[in-house]
Amino acid sequence: MAMSQGANLAEKAMGHGDNAITEQDMTNPARDRAKYGDPTETMKALAWMGKNDVQMVEIPKPKIIEDRDVILRVTGSTICGSDLHLLHGAVVQLQKGDILGHEFCGRVDSMGAGVKGLKQGDRVVASFQIACGECMYCKKKLSSQCERTNSNTIENVMYGGRTAGMFGYSHFTGGFAGGQAEYVRVPYGDVNLLKLPDDVPDEKGLYLSDVLATSWNCVVDTGVKEGDVVAIWGAGPVGEMAAEMSFTNGASRVIMIDGGAASWRLDLCKEKMPKIETINYTDLPRGTTVTSKLKEMEHGGPDVALECVAGEYAKGWAHYFEMLLGIETDTSEIINEMITSVKNYGRCGITGVYVGFTNHFNIGSLMERGIRLIGNGQAPVHLYWEQLLQMIREGKTDPYKMLSHRVKIEEMDIVYKKFDAREDHMQKIFVQTRFSDPPAQGSPALTTYKS
């Protein structure tokens, strides 16, 4: 909390850049109802209230403030593993009351006069990033790197450049209210919304917003090809779908690594995809490491390693205390395991969120053995979502593989705690609102937690 407050003060002192062409720092319409909120209507939303504290709140419905805004009536949202980094305070520049959520779908409720190609009532899914559609990166459909939707100075200083603005992901990425709510304002709605056809229900189309594009980007950007042996760290939703997509791209073997409180996820993935192989690192005998086990399973190690976890989860005490004391923001343990595990000239892709700096990085192995370390970046959703939509329609990818629970938005504060604790075998959820359609055939029934 103190780090976020300090970063907010530093940003205020330095000032934003002048590059953004859409309103910044509008993470809750209640902060200025006259400017950002509907004068009469309210909605339910999930707000970050401090480290490890999220609460359901009743706040004004957002209103149109720019010519190309769309107000979306949310029919489905979810919790992403990267939302937990916000919950834990690992991402800086959060403010009390920020509305979270970057994966959502819905129907067009209203829109500005400048919006083209959409009409009221259209079923759409939103990309988690906010793109202008016109800058250097947007013209290449590299929408996650849009130059004109995030003017945050601290991100620019830390990274040497800015990412696009992102829904519900702190003021570090522009400060936009998220979609874990009944309504959400979508800037440049005709750029950042994709129409969903009738044969793709919300329970599948929703995941075009992030997880499917992120998994696909992880696989193709790291260069998984025919015959590759692929090792995947993390058996959560991104890891699970990356496994499916690695096979789609021709991988001969996929080995998934997980453990601890999340060990059950390996069994879940194995049940859905029997041909995967698994390593539970908590069950390895003394003296056996993940690296040595992988080299035992495959001569020289895998060709490709995919990181689908994140940098905030320390496995050893050294990194735990260094992160606790602010000496580093992210642990290098998983990346080091990947580097030492792959074959010489192997490829390592990082898709899990890393926010800052790390210590004890094995640069020697990287250089001497010719390892390719690839930061996959925030997935450019616009580059992939039309292709992925077609893959869903043709049965080439199936979001139901990862979908485990359907819950009510009114219970999201409870669900966050369960998701964080890996309880109830909660893999990927679908959050319904009062605007949602009845559950689609083959999707999970509603689970409730309040009596």
Disulfide bonds with the S-S distance in Angstrom:
none
